């Protein structure tokens, strides 16, 4: 979300007629790992506040980064080709009410990590002319070289070592990243085609899955998902 005050959380409270004393958490400038970050926070809030239901509204506003592209400014060309404005929402809770609530996934674990010696891989700064975003050419290599380490850490307690046996929700950031991850982990091509093939959100009835978000820092958010609607 953009740096507005009061923020969109204020607007949402007004639009939905929520209690004016409702707890709010507002995050700005999180980049592409922001979805994973807020899910991690929502999980903690839901599990540590009995009966709580956490509304997440995630909005990406890239218009503040719009500049007239030039052939010499690669950062502007790359950011304009990859990012667009968008918004989505979901609700996170604990102990679902049977017959009333129908959860899709259980958030089993949420783990952030910083890749060492890579603070400039993805970065952004606000200038007089707006937001400038830099995505280094090393990003695909950073992801593909560290992603299996994260998988081993989070799935070891579950005894899972076959990365084709899980479903994937990965912020790709471009085809190069997906291709390198697929090659590094030996993933089957259909792992990138669930939407195209019309499969369910649980990726054709697989029980366990992973959500990855990659963002500034260089940050990797890793979430283990358990499908509660396996057919």
C-alpha positions, 0 to 999 in steps of 0.5 A: 500500500502507498504511504497515506495517512490515515491509511486504508485500514481507517477507510475499511473500518468506515466502509464495513461499519466495524467497531471503532475500537477494533485492533488494526495493523497497517503495513507499508512498503513490504514488497512482494513478500508482504502477503506472506508477512501479513499471513504470519502476523494474522496467524499469531493474532488468531491463535493468541486471541480466542475467537478472533477473526482477522480480516486481511486486505492486501493492496498493491499500488504501483502507480506511485512507481510509474515513470516515463520509461527510457531505453537506458533505465532498465529498472523502470522497464522491468518494474513496469513490465512485472507489476500492476495495481491489485487488491484482495482479501481473506479472513484468518481464524482459529478453531473454525465453527463447524457448519458455519465456517468452511476453511480452505487451508490450515496455516501450519507454520510461517517462517521468514528468513533473510538471505545473507549479503543481499540487501540490494537485490530488491530495493526501493526508495521514494524520491521527488518523482515517486517510487523507484524500484530496483530488481537485480539480475541476481534475484533468480539465482538467489531464489533457486539457490536458497529455496530448497534449504527453506523447504528442508527446514519447514518440511523436515518435521513432517517427513516430506522430501518429495517436492512434487508431492506438495502443491505450490503457491509461489510469487514468481516475479517473472518466468525466469524465476519459475524456470530456475526453481523448477529445474533446481528442484526437479519439479514437474511442468504441471506444477506451474499450470494448475490455474490453466488446467482448472485444478482446485485451489488445493492443486488437485487434492494434494494434502500439503503445500507451500507458499513462498513470497520473495521481497526486499532485503532479500527476504523469503517468506515460507508458509506451510499449508495443510489442505482441509478440503482434500477430496 
